[in-house]
Amino acid sequence: MDAAMTGEPWPVPDVLAHLAGRWRVERDVRDLASGDEGRFEGITVFSPLTEDGLTEGGLAEGGLLHEESGTFTWQGVARPAERTLRFLPGSSPGTADVCFADGRPFHGLDLTTGHHVADHPCAADLYRGEFTVLDADHWRSVWRVGGPAKDLVLTTDYARVG
């Protein structure tokens, strides 16, 4: 029986090797203060990161470029949405350091146990992410965002494509 059935995290010895490829993404966004809900549906591609941040040519330190694109629907209005992150080799084998597209640090990621919690302070807000690998082809992140003007929960399910 796999982890998705038992609810137990599925250990990943090397997060970068595991994430490489295409993933279908479904994200539910809830504003706990207003009760509003939104949804993102799209694709995330983790491809080799090159020196200039593009995916042509050789690897840059073995990292991955995370490119997400799709449609975000909020209060009945659908809009195109995208984001780019960089996943670089972490300080311990099999881990990653996640950075924004411009190189600013976001959070660490260690899925060697199949589960990881990361914090990211952003101005007066705190983003706390919980990452769980369910099996070889499914993982989930849950971000809780709290602060003076934010009270959000973002739940994202990833399913490997192909």
C-alpha positions as a printed Julia matrix, in Angstrom:
162×3 Matrix{Float64}:
   0.0    0.0     0.0
   1.45   3.4    -0.94
   1.72   6.53    1.23
  -1.28   8.17   -0.42
  -3.4    5.29    0.9
  -1.84   5.09    4.38
  -1.41   8.82    4.95
   2.26   8.33    5.82
   4.81  10.67    4.19
   6.88   9.11    1.4
  10.62   9.76    1.93
  12.54  11.41   -0.93
  16.33  10.92   -0.83
  16.99  13.73   -3.36
  14.39  16.49   -3.68
  15.8   17.94   -6.91
  15.85  14.57   -8.69
  12.33  13.85   -7.44
  10.81  17.16   -8.57
  12.37  17.25  -12.06
   9.71  17.11  -14.77
   6.11  18.27  -15.3
   3.42  18.42  -12.63
  -0.31  19.18  -12.82
  -1.14  21.77  -10.16
  -4.43  22.44   -8.36
  -4.36  25.12   -5.66
  -7.23  26.17   -3.41
  -6.9   29.59   -1.78
  -9.06  30.52    1.2
  -9.22  33.92    2.83
 -10.17  33.02    6.4
 -11.09  36.62    7.26
 -13.52  37.26    4.39
 -14.53  33.7     3.54
 -13.56  34.26   -0.12
 -12.18  31.29   -2.03
 -10.14  31.02   -5.2
  -8.57  28.31   -7.32
  -5.48  27.98   -9.46
  -5.18  25.23  -12.08
  -2.14  24.79  -14.25
   1.21  23.13  -14.85
   4.55  23.42  -13.06
   7.71  22.44  -14.92
  10.94  21.78  -13.03
  13.72  21.96  -15.63
  17.54  22.16  -15.38
  18.69  25.61  -14.32
  21.45  27.17  -16.43
  23.79  30.03  -15.58
  21.43  32.61  -17.08
  18.29  31.04  -15.61
  17.16  29.59  -18.91
  16.81  25.9   -19.63
  19.1   25.68  -22.66
  22.64  24.42  -22.23
  24.3   22.99  -19.13
  23.2   22.78  -15.53
  23.91  25.57  -13.07
  25.01  23.88   -9.86
  22.47  21.08  -10.46
  19.51  23.31   -9.67
  16.03  23.43  -11.15
  14.0   26.26  -12.61
  10.39  26.06  -11.37
   7.98  27.62  -13.88
   4.29  27.59  -13.02
   1.55  28.79  -15.35
  -2.19  28.44  -15.45
  -5.45  30.16  -14.56
  -6.32  31.7   -11.19
 -10.0   32.28  -10.48
 -10.87  34.67   -7.64
 -14.37  35.94   -6.89
 -15.6   34.51  -10.19
 -12.95  36.23  -12.33
 -10.44  33.98  -14.15
  -7.03  35.42  -15.01
  -3.77  33.98  -16.34
  -1.2   33.51  -13.58
   2.43  32.46  -13.45
   5.44  32.38  -11.15
   9.06  31.37  -11.34
  11.26  30.03   -8.56
  14.76  28.58   -8.41
  15.48  25.35   -6.54
  19.2   25.12   -5.73
  21.11  22.32   -4.01
  20.81  22.73   -0.24
  23.49  22.54    2.43
  22.74  18.84    3.13
  22.66  16.09    0.48
  19.22  15.67   -1.1
  17.88  19.03    0.11
  17.14  22.28   -1.72
  17.21  26.01   -1.11
  14.23  27.67   -2.79
  14.73  31.22   -4.09
  12.52  33.71   -5.84
  13.22  34.36   -9.55
  15.42  37.35   -8.64
  17.59  35.22   -6.33
  16.17  36.33   -2.96
  15.91  33.41   -0.5
  12.44  31.93    0.07
  12.84  28.75    2.17
  14.73  25.5     2.56
  13.23  22.16    1.53
  14.21  18.81    3.01
  11.93  15.93    2.01
  14.23  13.1     3.14
  11.51  12.09    5.62
   8.71  12.93    3.16
   7.62  15.92    5.24
   9.01  19.42    5.85
   7.88  22.67    7.49
   9.39  26.0     6.42
   8.86  29.6     7.52
   9.24  32.72    5.41
   8.83  36.12    7.09
   7.63  38.75    4.61
   7.29  42.29    6.02
   4.68  41.98    8.8
   3.38  38.63    7.52
   4.58  35.09    8.23
   4.29  32.38    5.6
   4.49  28.84    7.04
   4.66  26.06    4.47
   4.1   22.39    5.13
   5.25  20.0     2.4
   4.24  16.34    2.26
   5.19  13.76   -0.36
   2.32  11.29   -0.74
   3.97   8.87   -3.19
   6.3    8.9    -6.21
   3.84  10.96   -8.27
   1.94  13.13   -5.76
   2.88  15.78   -3.22
   1.16  18.64   -1.42
   2.07  21.99    0.04
  -0.07  23.91    2.5
   0.89  27.54    3.15
  -0.66  29.39    6.08
  -0.21  33.15    5.71
  -0.87  35.34    8.73
  -0.31  38.97    9.48
  -2.05  42.28   10.04
  -3.74  42.25    6.63
  -3.62  38.55    5.67
  -5.24  35.39    6.95
  -4.92  32.87    4.13
  -4.56  29.13    3.55
  -3.19  27.95    0.2
  -3.39  24.19   -0.42
  -1.63  22.92   -3.53
  -1.77  19.38   -4.89
   0.83  18.27   -7.43
   0.45  15.22   -9.69
   3.26  14.12  -12.0
   2.45  14.35  -15.71
   3.67  11.55  -17.97
